[in-house]
Amino acid sequence: MKNTLALVLMVFGSFGVSANMDNQCVVELKPLPEGLSSSGGGDRATIEYTIKKNDCERNNVLLVMVNSSLSETVTDAEVKNSFTYIASAFCRFDRNVLMSHNFLSCVLYDTEGRKSL
């Protein structure tokens, strides 16, 4: 009887759990203003700030875009390296991670990036 009750609660209780993958969390990477350095965290700090500002949640679709004026000043290799770092810090790896020249799309793992060891 206890097992049956537990099974019923798990099945019907799971309908209230929302994965929230219908919402997009959009982050635009822009060049830093002249005279400002990125020692405060660079792309990671920008992403964490935007995630908090936009009230993004775990399991939202994270879309990171490179601003057109920034793409003129960085190489494709630098963008790819940055996207790889961003994905390793913010994306779930049991879902798709898509990268193109100016876009990264993935499912947000958490509102704060993973910590480096």
N, C-alpha and C positions, 0 to 999 in steps of 0.2 A: 504494500500500500504506500509506504514512504517513497519507494522508487518511482511509482506511477505518479504520485503527486509532484515529485521533483521534476520528472520529465515534462509534465503538463506546464509547470511554472516556467521551465526553461524555454519551451516552445512558444508559449504565449507572451512571456516576458521579453523575448528577443524582438518582437514587433516594435517595441518602443525604442530600441536602440537604433540610432541614426548614424550612418556612416558619413553623411554630409559631403559626399563626392559630387553633389549637384552644384556646389559653390566653387567659384574660382577665386584664387588669391593671386592677384596680379601685381608683380613687382617690375618696375622699369629701372634698369641700371643706366645712370647718366654720368657724364664726366664731372669730376669734382671742380668746383669753381677755382679760378686761378688763384694761386697762392695758398691753397689748402692742401694739406697732405692727407694720405690715407692711413696714417699710423693708428688711427682710432678704430680700425677694423675693416675698412674698405667695403667690398661687396657683402661680406657676411653681416656687418653692422647695418648696412642699408636694408638687407633682406629682413633681419630680425626686427628692425624699426618698423618697416612697412607691414610686416605680419601683425605686429601688435597694434599699429595705427588702424589697420583695416579689420581688426577683430577676426582674423583668420583662425581657423581651428584645425586640429589634427584631422587628416583625411580629406581636407579640401584639395582641389587640384591647384597646385602651385605652377604659375606661369611666369617665368622670368624672361624679360625682353631686354635686349641691348638697344638703347636709344640710338637713333641714326647718327647723331653727332659724336657719340662715343665710338660707334663702329668705324668711323673714319680715322680714329686715332689709335686703335688697337688692331693687332693682327688676328687672323682666324685662329691661329694656334693659341694665342692668349685667351681668346673667348672660349675655345674648347677646354683649355686648362681650368679656367675659372668655372665653367659649367660643371666640369668633373668634380671640382672641389665643392661647389654648391650642392650638387646631387649627393655627394658623400655625407654632407652635413645635414641636409634637410629632407631628402627623399626616402620614401619607403622602397625597399628593394624586392618586395613581393608583388609589386605592381610595375607597369611600364614606366620607363624613363626615356623620354624622347628629346633629342637634341638636333637642332639645325644650326645654321650660321648665326642667327640672331635670337633664337628662342630655345628655352628649356622648359619642358612640361613634365610634371611628375605628381604623385600623390604626396602631400605634405606629411612627414613622419611626426613632427612635433613643432610647436611654435618657437622653440629654441633649438638651435642647431646642436648636433652631437658634439661632444667634447673630444678634443684631440688628446691622445695619451703621450 
